[in-house]
Amino acid sequence: MTAAIRLRDASIGYGDVPVVCGVDLTVQPGESVAVLGSNGSGKTTLARGLLGLAAVLGGEVEVLGAPVGRLRERGRIGYVPQRHTVSGAVPATVREVVGVGRLARLGLFRRLRPADRAAVADAVAAVGLSDRMGDPVASLSGGQQRRVLVARALAAQPELLIMDEPTAGVDAASQDALAAVLAGVSASGTTLLVVTHETGPLAGVLTRAVVVDHGRIGYDGPLAGAEVHSDGGHHHPDDSGQPPVKGYRIDQPRVTSDGGR
């Protein structure tokens, strides 16, 4: 079986400065893994390295059987970044934002086919927002906007979903809703890698923990055993000290359906 994630003596960082050093890690398909660590430990840099957003400075990093940056079908990996509210100068509906998630499957200039529209609808239904499909995302609460961005990642029907601090800064009800969504995603066989400093809301979903400590893995095992290896420090927006890497904005190119909407 090809591993979903495989790192061998991997060093990851920015420019020529490593933040994560000498890491060995294997995640099998279908696993649900929490990446934990204190401020500045390197946990976000580790996730960014898997996405090609931080440089692999040494060793090997493979995702879904291919070296980072060489995976032909980018839609096989979904990503929900740290900054989870949707903002921009151009209004967009929930349908339009989630439709952007199909770009990885379609290419930039293709229209949504019936199967693509169904994938968008399924992704929105998965996060419990079917009744808001036509609403502007600006009218939603912060927690609902976060779920829209999860749906955007799910619309590509990824095999691996990487999330950075998905429960930070939202109310308990939104955390519970997200946990229910991720439980369904995990049950479908999707591999989950969640960078977080609070596993409580997702304790029923995440089964394995990797604790990053000063750029190295200090613990890798059952989630229940991770607490004594992590100081539970509060998360800062970016543990690397680098400028944030932006994902899609709602004012980027839209996906249009066959019906012209």
TAKAUR-V399507 format. One record per helix or strand of 3 or more residues. SS is the DSSP state (alpha for helix, beta for strand). FROM is the first residue (numbers start at 1). TO is the last residue. If there is no record, write none. Layout:
ss:SS from:FROM to:TO
ss:SS from:FROM to:TO
This chain:
ss:beta from:5 to:14
ss:beta from:17 to:27
ss:beta from:32 to:36
ss:alpha from:43 to:51
ss:beta from:55 to:63
ss:alpha from:74 to:76
ss:beta from:77 to:80
ss:alpha from:94 to:106
ss:alpha from:114 to:126
ss:alpha from:130 to:132
ss:alpha from:137 to:139
ss:alpha from:142 to:154
ss:beta from:160 to:164
ss:alpha from:172 to:187
ss:beta from:191 to:195
ss:alpha from:200 to:202
ss:beta from:208 to:213
ss:beta from:216 to:222
ss:alpha from:223 to:225
ss:alpha from:227 to:229
